[in-house]
Amino acid sequence: MPDQVAAEATRYKQQAAERAVDLVSSGMVVGLGTGTTSVFAIRRVGQLLRTGQLRDVVGVPTSLAVEREAREWGIPTRELGGGREVDITIDGADEVDPSLDLIKGHGGALLREKIVAQASRREVIVVDHSKLSPCLGSRTALPVEVVRFSWRAQVGFLESLGAAVEVRSGTDGAPLPTDQGNLILLAAFGPIASPAQLADRLAARAGIVAHGLFLGLATDLIVAGPAGIEHRTRLVHELPG
């Protein structure tokens, strides 16, 4: 039974990711998210480039692993900047509330995912139905990326805000560094009554590089589940400046 549930979740993720790729057009700069769901989107874009159905697409990867995956599928990559921003980003999420606010970062690419999301004209989130939540924090801990220097002080700070905290670690129990050499703390707050207020507290703390509250960034949500595929939208946000 657990294997069947996992297989169904994988199928739903693939359906949502491939539906999102329908929003990609030739000539676009595409943000490439990190995680199992996003890999399906990368592979679909690569397939369409190989068959000529898409042309001149350039990817902005959110992790080194995604950069390698993109190149294997023939997707040219670039960094942000150079006068052109990201037309559309396709990424997953760990939890999504009814307002399309998110918790992200369990895959370890938190900082780069947020940088790319903020630079994107359209942020398309693809999930299976299990990631939907009535209130952020109800289903998962909040990832918080911190510098290594005195990281235990950040544990104490998060605990003072009411969270149970653990370090994101590998199978050997050792902390897993991010591509930038930082650590990710998993802060279990339970249901977060005021995500915006918590986001402000975390953003003001020296030593916290990024937090996994993605508020007001998602413009589209594509959800796949037993009832089919649903596409929800929110007004596209304008880039600053």
N, C-alpha and C positions, 0 to 999 in steps of 0.2 A: 504493500500500500504506500509506504513512503516513497518508493521508487516511482510509482505511478504519479504521485503528487508532484514530485520533482520534474518528471517528464512533461507534465501538463504545464507547469510554470515556465519551463524552457520554451515550449511551443508558443505560449502566450507572449513571452518576451520577444521571440522572433517575429511574430505577427505584428506586434506594435512597432518594432524597429523598422521593419520593411515598409510598413505604412508611412512612417515618418520620412523615409527616403523618397517617397512620392512627391514631397515638398521641395526636393532639391532640383535645381535647374542647371543646365550647362553654364559655365563661366562663374559659378558661385565659389566663394570662400566658405568652407564648411568646418565648423568646430566639431572635433571628434571626441566624444566623451569616453570616459574610462569605465570599464565594468563589463559583465557578461552580456547585458542587454545591448550596450553600445557596439560590441564586437559584431553583432548581427547587422547593424547599420553599416559599419565599415565594409564588411564583406559584400553587402548588397551594392554599395556605391562602387566598389572595385569591379564587381561583375558588370554593372552598367557601363563603366568606362571601357572595359574590355570589348563589349559588344557594340560600342559606339553610340549607345542610347544616351549617354552623358559625355560631354567633352569639356576640357579645360577646367575641371574642378580641382581646387587646391584645398588640402586639409590643414587645419590647425590642431595638432594633437594636444591632449591634456595630460599626457604622461609619456614617459620613454617607451613603455610597453606598447602603448597605442601607436606611437610613431613607427615602431618596428612592424606592427600589424598592418598599418596603412601602406608602408612601402612594399610589404610582401604582396599586397593586393593591387599594387600599381598606382596608388594615390600619391601624387606629389605633396610634400608638406612644407610648411613655412612657419615662422614665428609671427606673433602679432607685430603691428607697426607698419611703417613704410607707406603711410597715407591711406591704407585701405583696411577697414575693419571686417568683422565676420558677418556674412549675410545670414547664416543660419547655423545653429549648433544643435546636434542631436545627442542627448545624454540621458542617463537613467537617474533614478532617485531611490533613496532608502525609505522615504515616507512622504506622502503628499496629502495635504489637507484640502478641504472644499474650496479654499480661496486660491489654490494652485501654489501655495507656499510649500517649501520643501525642507527636508533634512537630507543632506548629501555628505559624502566623504568617507564612508566605510571602506571604499576601495583603495584609499590611500592617496588619492590625487586631489585632495580638497582644495589646496591653494590654487593650483593651475586651473581646476574646473571653475572656480569662482572668477578668476581673472578672465577666462574666455567667456563665461556667461555674461559678465558685465560689459564686455566688448561686442556682444552679439545683438544684431537687430531683431533676431527671432530666436528664442530659446525653446526648443521642442523637447519635452520630457516624455520618455517612453517607459512604461512600467506594465507589469501584470497586476491584476486586480488586488493581490494581497498587499500591495504597497499603499493602498488608500487608507486614510485614517481620519477620524472625526476631529482630532486635535494632535498637533505635532508633539512628539515625545511619548505618545501613547504606546507605540509599537517598537521603538528603537531608541538607543542612546544617541546623544548628540556628539559627533566628532569635533574635536577642537585641536587644531594644529599649533604646536608650540615649539619654540627654539629649545635646543638641548640644554643650554645654560640655565641652571636652577629650575629645571622642569618640574621638580617636586613641589616647588612653591606654587606652581600653577595648579597642581593637584589640590593643594590646600585651599587655594582661592575658589576653585570649582566646588569643593566640598562645603565651603562657607556659604555658597549660593544654594545648597541643598541637594547637590548631585552625589551619587555614588560613582566613583571614578576608577577606571582601569586603563592601563596602557595597551594600545593596539599592538599585539604581539604575533609572532609566527608560531608554527607548530612546535618549535623547540622552546617556546616560552620567552625568547629574546624579543625586545622591542623592535618593531619594523620601522626603519627610517623611510621617510618620503624621498622622492627624487631630489628634493632640495636639502636633504639631510636632517629634516626636522622630525619630531615625534608627533603622533596623534593620540590624544587622550579621548577615551570614550566616556562621556559624562551622562549618566542615566538620571534625568530629572523627573521622569514620569511626565504626565500631561503638562505642557507648558502653557500657562494661562495667558502670558503676554510675551510672545516671541519677539516682538519689536523691542520691548524693554530689555529682555535678556540679551538680544543682539547688541544693543548699545553698551551694556555693561561689559560684554566680552570684547568688543571692539576698542574700548578705552583702556584695556589692560595691557601694559607692556609685557612682552614675552609671548603673547598670543598672536600668532601670525594670521590665522584665519579661523572662522568657525563655520559649522555646517548648516547654519540657518540661511537658506536662500530665499529671501523675502522679496516679492515683487519682481522677480527675474524671469520666471517661466511665462511665456506667452501662449504656449500650447501644451496640452497634455493628451497623450494618446495612450489609452488603457485597453488592454486585451484581457478577456476572461471568458467564462462559460457563456455569457450572453452576447459575445462578439466583440467588436472593436468600437470604442467610443472616442471621439475627438472633441475635446473641450478647448475653448480659446479664451484669451483675455486680451485686452487692448495692448497692442505692441508698444513696449516702452521705448522712449527716445534716448539715444546715447547722450551723455553729458557733453556740453560744448557745441 
